[in-house]
Amino acid sequence: MEIALVGLPFSGKTTLFNALTGSFSPPDGRRQNRAAAVPIDDPRLSAIAEGVGAPKVHRAAFTFVDLAPPSKGYVNPDARTADALAHTLRAFENDAAPHIAGSIDPKRDAQTLEDEFVLADLQIIENRFVSLKREIQVKKDPEQLKERDVLLRFQEALEAGRPLRELKTSAEEERLTRGFQFLSMKPLIAVINAGEEAERQADAPGGGVCVEVCAELEAELTQLPEEEALAFRVDLGLPEESAMKRLTEAAYEALEVCAFFTANEEETRMRLLPRGATALEAAESVHTDMAKGFIRAETCRWDELAEAGSFSKLRSSGKLRLEGKEYVVQDGDAMLFRFSV
């Protein structure tokens, strides 16, 4: 899953990218995005691998994208392809790089970028109406009439200054508008980039999912061995978890995903699914043939598999549950798919 880092100039967005990815490559001055896939460090996966004795471990990963400054405004259009947005909000003072608005105010900055999202989405809808009106006159396609009605509802919300993520949308509405990749509909994580001496923020600007980091210090700590970095965190009174760990937890919440695990004597693997996904969808994420010939999913909790050491031992002791296609996958499930093609 891809998370795009967005933010106003001098917010520390690139420093945050370095902190999350361990990169210290500075931007080269050209307007190019930088991306890096960062494996998710989930102790449940390691416990399963140790329990079953699998030599290979495959982690799920988040891909972070440091978006290049746009030619105008504050929003790079490439943000539309991301699954979620992480808005870097400046909460530190730096006389060498003064804030573009002249003062530090994360809530104001959050609203500034949100307004850009809303305006950009309004422009897309208005552009679509130009062609949609002609198409409806010619074809009178019921699908296009549905699309028009949904876009009118979205337009009304945007004109009132409401981001689309605040609307309750049906599966049908999401299907009809998925291709527009509306910015204000994307899950949003507020990342408060504080200095070492900055006051802690009580709430996320505008509500929602929030995580606070000191990006400059976190970027430096990524260059140290894990034990030394932890000691520094304790000495400085920082959270023991790294910026990557805390942002991962925030991303889980914002994206509304859960993790499930597969394992055998050769490898263990972690995969992410939207919350509410079924066993059939989980099987398809492993291989399309598993979904086509799905029979059942032998299921247990991750810790049960780690303790038993194999699905076969759990099966012989009667501890494996047999779940069908419609079973809703729970975070932490370990699954073995039976299928025939």
C-alpha positions as CSV (number, residue, x, y, z in Angstrom):
1,M,0.0,0.0,0.0
2,E,1.3,3.5,-0.9
3,I,1.3,6.4,1.4
4,A,2.2,9.8,-0.1
5,L,3.8,12.4,2.1
6,V,2.3,15.9,1.6
7,G,2.9,19.2,3.3
8,L,3.6,22.9,2.9
9,P,7.2,24.0,2.1
10,F,9.6,23.7,5.0
11,S,7.3,21.4,6.9
12,G,10.1,18.7,7.2
13,K,8.4,16.3,4.7
14,T,11.6,15.1,3.2
15,T,13.2,14.7,6.6
16,L,10.2,12.6,7.6
17,F,10.8,10.5,4.5
18,N,14.4,9.9,5.6
19,A,13.3,9.0,9.1
20,L,10.8,6.4,7.8
21,T,13.0,4.9,5.2
22,G,16.5,5.3,6.6
23,S,17.5,7.3,3.6
24,F,19.8,10.2,3.8
25,S,19.9,11.0,0.1
26,P,19.0,14.7,-0.2
27,P,16.7,15.8,-3.1
28,D,18.8,16.6,-6.2
29,G,17.0,19.8,-7.0
30,R,14.9,18.3,-9.7
31,R,11.1,17.9,-9.4
32,Q,11.1,14.2,-9.0
33,N,9.3,12.0,-6.5
34,R,11.2,9.6,-4.3
35,A,9.7,6.3,-3.2
36,A,10.8,3.5,-0.9
37,A,9.1,0.3,0.3
38,V,9.5,-0.2,4.0
39,P,8.7,-3.7,5.5
40,I,6.3,-3.7,8.4
41,D,8.1,-5.0,11.5
42,D,5.3,-7.2,13.1
43,P,6.5,-9.4,16.0
44,R,3.6,-11.8,15.3
45,L,5.3,-12.8,12.0
46,S,8.6,-13.5,13.7
47,A,6.9,-15.6,16.3
48,I,5.2,-17.7,13.7
49,A,8.4,-18.1,11.7
50,E,10.2,-19.3,14.8
51,G,7.4,-21.6,15.8
52,V,7.1,-23.4,12.4
53,G,10.9,-23.2,11.7
54,A,10.5,-21.5,8.4
55,P,13.8,-20.0,7.1
56,K,12.1,-17.3,4.9
57,V,10.0,-14.5,6.2
58,H,8.1,-12.2,3.9
59,R,6.8,-9.0,5.5
60,A,4.0,-6.8,4.2
61,A,5.3,-3.3,3.4
62,F,4.1,0.3,3.1
63,T,5.6,2.3,0.2
64,F,6.3,5.9,1.2
65,V,6.5,8.6,-1.5
66,D,8.1,11.9,-0.9
67,L,6.2,14.0,-3.5
68,A,8.2,16.6,-5.4
69,P,7.0,20.2,-5.0
70,P,4.3,20.9,-7.6
71,S,4.7,23.6,-10.2
72,K,1.9,25.6,-8.6
73,G,0.0,25.3,-5.3
74,Y,0.9,22.9,-2.6
75,V,-0.5,19.6,-4.0
76,N,1.3,17.3,-6.4
77,P,-1.2,15.6,-8.7
78,D,0.7,12.3,-8.2
79,A,-0.9,12.2,-4.7
80,R,-4.1,10.9,-6.4
81,T,-2.6,7.4,-7.0
82,A,-1.7,6.9,-3.3
83,D,-3.9,4.8,-0.9
84,A,-3.5,7.3,1.9
85,L,-1.9,10.7,2.5
86,A,0.4,11.6,5.4
87,H,0.2,15.4,6.0
88,T,3.4,16.7,7.6
89,L,2.5,19.6,9.8
90,R,5.2,21.8,11.1
91,A,5.3,22.4,14.9
92,F,8.9,23.5,15.3
93,E,10.7,26.8,15.1
94,N,13.7,27.3,12.8
95,D,14.9,30.8,12.1
96,A,17.1,29.5,9.2
97,A,13.9,28.3,7.5
98,P,11.0,30.5,8.5
99,H,7.4,29.3,8.0
100,I,5.9,30.6,4.8
101,A,3.0,32.0,6.8
102,G,5.2,33.7,9.3
103,S,4.1,31.7,12.3
104,I,3.7,28.1,13.6
105,D,0.1,26.8,13.5
106,P,-0.5,23.2,12.6
107,K,-4.2,23.5,12.6
108,R,-4.1,26.4,10.1
109,D,-1.7,24.5,7.9
110,A,-3.9,21.4,8.0
111,Q,-6.8,23.5,6.8
112,T,-4.7,25.2,4.1
113,L,-3.9,21.8,2.5
114,E,-7.4,20.5,3.0
115,D,-8.8,23.5,1.1
116,E,-6.4,22.6,-1.7
117,F,-7.8,19.0,-1.8
118,V,-11.3,20.3,-1.9
119,L,-10.7,22.8,-4.7
120,A,-8.8,20.2,-6.7
121,D,-11.7,17.7,-6.4
122,L,-14.2,20.4,-7.3
123,Q,-12.3,21.1,-10.5
124,I,-12.4,17.4,-11.5
125,I,-16.1,17.2,-10.9
126,E,-16.7,20.4,-12.9
127,N,-14.6,19.1,-15.8
128,R,-16.4,15.8,-15.8
129,F,-19.8,17.5,-15.9
130,V,-18.9,19.1,-19.2
131,S,-18.5,15.8,-21.0
132,L,-21.1,13.9,-18.9
133,K,-23.8,16.3,-20.0
134,R,-23.2,15.6,-23.6
135,E,-22.9,11.8,-23.1
136,I,-26.2,11.7,-21.2
137,Q,-28.0,13.6,-24.0
138,V,-26.7,11.1,-26.6
139,K,-26.7,7.8,-24.8
140,K,-29.1,8.2,-21.9
141,D,-27.2,5.5,-20.1
142,P,-28.6,4.7,-16.6
143,E,-25.1,4.3,-15.3
144,Q,-24.2,7.8,-16.4
145,L,-27.3,9.2,-14.7
146,K,-26.3,7.5,-11.5
147,E,-22.8,8.9,-11.8
148,R,-24.2,12.4,-12.3
149,D,-26.4,12.1,-9.2
150,V,-23.4,11.0,-7.1
151,L,-21.2,13.8,-8.4
152,L,-23.9,16.3,-7.7
153,R,-24.0,15.1,-4.1
154,F,-20.2,15.3,-3.8
155,Q,-20.1,18.7,-5.4
156,E,-22.6,20.1,-2.8
157,A,-20.4,18.8,0.0
158,L,-17.2,20.2,-1.5
159,E,-18.8,23.6,-2.1
160,A,-19.7,23.7,1.6
161,G,-16.0,23.0,2.4
162,R,-16.5,19.4,3.5
163,P,-13.9,16.8,2.4
164,L,-15.4,13.8,0.8
165,R,-13.9,11.4,3.5
166,E,-16.5,12.9,5.9
167,L,-19.4,11.6,3.7
168,K,-21.0,8.2,4.2
169,T,-20.8,6.6,0.8
170,S,-22.3,3.3,-0.4
171,A,-20.4,0.6,-2.2
172,E,-22.3,1.6,-5.4
173,E,-21.2,5.3,-5.0
174,E,-17.6,4.2,-4.5
175,R,-17.7,2.0,-7.6
176,L,-19.0,4.8,-9.7
177,T,-16.4,7.4,-8.6
178,R,-13.3,5.2,-7.9
179,G,-11.6,6.3,-11.0
180,F,-11.6,10.0,-10.1
181,Q,-9.2,9.3,-7.1
182,F,-10.5,12.3,-5.1
183,L,-7.9,13.7,-2.8
184,S,-10.3,14.7,-0.1
185,M,-11.7,11.2,0.0
186,K,-8.3,9.5,0.8
187,P,-7.5,8.4,4.3
188,L,-5.5,11.2,6.0
189,I,-2.9,10.9,8.7
190,A,-1.8,14.1,10.5
191,V,1.9,13.9,11.3
192,I,2.9,16.6,13.7
193,N,6.6,17.3,13.1
194,A,7.7,18.7,16.4
195,G,11.1,20.0,17.6
196,E,12.7,18.4,20.6
197,E,11.4,21.2,22.8
198,A,8.0,21.6,21.2
199,E,4.8,21.2,23.2
200,R,3.0,18.0,22.7
201,Q,-0.2,18.3,20.6
202,A,-3.3,17.1,22.4
203,D,-5.4,16.3,19.3
204,A,-5.1,15.9,15.5
205,P,-5.8,19.1,13.7
206,G,-9.4,18.7,12.4
207,G,-9.7,15.3,14.2
208,G,-8.8,12.0,12.6
209,V,-5.6,9.9,12.9
210,C,-2.6,11.6,14.3
211,V,1.0,10.8,15.2
212,E,3.7,13.1,16.5
213,V,7.4,12.8,15.7
214,C,10.5,14.8,15.7
215,A,11.5,14.0,12.2
216,E,15.1,15.4,12.3
217,L,15.9,13.4,15.4
218,E,14.2,10.3,14.1
219,A,16.2,10.5,10.9
220,E,19.4,10.6,12.9
221,L,18.3,7.6,15.1
222,T,17.7,5.4,12.1
223,Q,21.5,5.4,11.5
224,L,22.2,3.9,14.9
225,P,22.0,0.3,16.1
226,E,18.6,-0.5,17.5
227,E,19.8,-0.8,21.1
228,E,21.6,2.5,21.0
229,A,18.6,4.2,19.4
230,L,16.4,2.9,22.1
231,A,18.8,4.2,24.8
232,F,18.7,7.6,23.2
233,R,14.9,7.6,23.1
234,V,14.8,6.8,26.8
235,D,17.3,9.5,27.7
236,L,15.5,12.1,25.7
237,G,12.1,11.2,27.0
238,L,10.8,10.1,23.6
239,P,8.4,7.3,22.9
240,E,10.3,4.0,22.7
241,E,8.7,3.1,19.4
242,S,10.3,4.5,16.2
243,A,8.6,7.0,13.9
244,M,8.1,4.1,11.5
245,K,6.4,1.9,14.1
246,R,4.0,4.7,15.2
247,L,3.2,5.8,11.7
248,T,2.5,2.1,10.8
249,E,0.0,1.9,13.6
250,A,-1.6,5.2,12.4
251,A,-1.7,3.9,8.8
252,Y,-3.5,0.7,10.0
253,E,-6.2,2.8,11.6
254,A,-6.5,5.3,8.8
255,L,-6.5,2.7,6.0
256,E,-8.7,0.3,8.1
257,V,-6.7,-2.7,7.3
258,C,-5.9,-6.0,9.1
259,A,-3.1,-8.5,8.8
260,F,-3.3,-12.3,8.2
261,F,-0.6,-14.8,8.0
262,T,0.3,-17.9,6.0
263,A,3.0,-20.4,6.9
264,N,4.6,-23.7,6.0
265,E,8.0,-25.3,6.6
266,E,9.6,-23.1,4.0
267,E,8.3,-19.6,4.5
268,T,5.9,-17.4,6.6
269,R,4.2,-14.5,5.0
270,M,2.2,-11.5,6.2
271,R,-0.5,-9.9,4.1
272,L,-2.8,-6.9,4.5
273,L,-6.5,-6.8,3.7
274,P,-9.2,-4.2,4.1
275,R,-11.2,-4.8,7.4
276,G,-14.3,-6.8,6.6
277,A,-12.6,-8.7,3.8
278,T,-13.7,-12.4,3.4
279,A,-11.8,-15.6,3.3
280,L,-12.3,-15.7,-0.4
281,E,-10.7,-12.3,-0.8
282,A,-7.8,-13.4,1.4
283,A,-7.3,-16.5,-0.8
284,E,-7.3,-14.3,-3.9
285,S,-4.6,-12.1,-2.4
286,V,-2.4,-15.2,-2.2
287,H,-3.2,-16.6,-5.7
288,T,-6.1,-16.2,-8.0
289,D,-6.3,-20.0,-8.4
290,M,-7.0,-20.3,-4.7
291,A,-10.0,-18.1,-5.1
292,K,-11.3,-19.9,-8.2
293,G,-11.1,-23.3,-6.6
294,F,-11.8,-22.3,-3.0
295,I,-13.0,-25.1,-0.8
296,R,-12.4,-23.9,2.7
297,A,-9.9,-21.9,4.9
298,E,-8.4,-23.7,7.9
299,T,-8.0,-21.0,10.4
300,C,-6.5,-20.3,13.8
301,R,-5.1,-17.4,15.8
302,W,-1.4,-16.5,15.0
303,D,-0.3,-17.4,18.6
304,E,-1.9,-20.8,18.3
305,L,0.1,-21.6,15.2
306,A,3.3,-20.2,16.7
307,E,2.9,-22.4,19.8
308,A,1.9,-25.6,17.9
309,G,4.5,-25.3,15.2
310,S,2.3,-26.4,12.2
311,F,-1.2,-26.5,10.9
312,S,-1.1,-30.3,10.9
313,K,-0.5,-30.4,14.7
314,L,-3.4,-28.0,15.2
315,R,-5.6,-30.1,12.9
316,S,-4.8,-33.4,14.7
317,S,-5.7,-31.7,18.1
318,G,-9.0,-30.4,16.7
319,K,-8.0,-26.7,17.1
320,L,-8.3,-25.6,13.5
321,R,-11.6,-23.9,12.5
322,L,-13.0,-24.6,9.0
323,E,-14.2,-21.4,7.5
324,G,-16.1,-20.8,4.3
325,K,-15.9,-18.1,1.6
326,E,-18.0,-15.6,3.5
327,Y,-15.9,-15.8,6.7
328,V,-14.7,-12.3,7.7
329,V,-11.0,-12.3,8.3
330,Q,-9.9,-11.1,11.7
331,D,-6.6,-9.3,12.4
332,G,-4.1,-11.9,13.4
333,D,-5.7,-14.9,11.7
334,A,-3.4,-17.6,10.4
335,M,-4.9,-19.3,7.4
336,L,-4.3,-22.4,5.2
337,F,-6.4,-22.4,2.1
338,R,-7.8,-25.7,0.6
339,F,-8.7,-25.4,-3.1
340,S,-9.1,-27.4,-6.3
341,V,-8.5,-26.3,-9.9
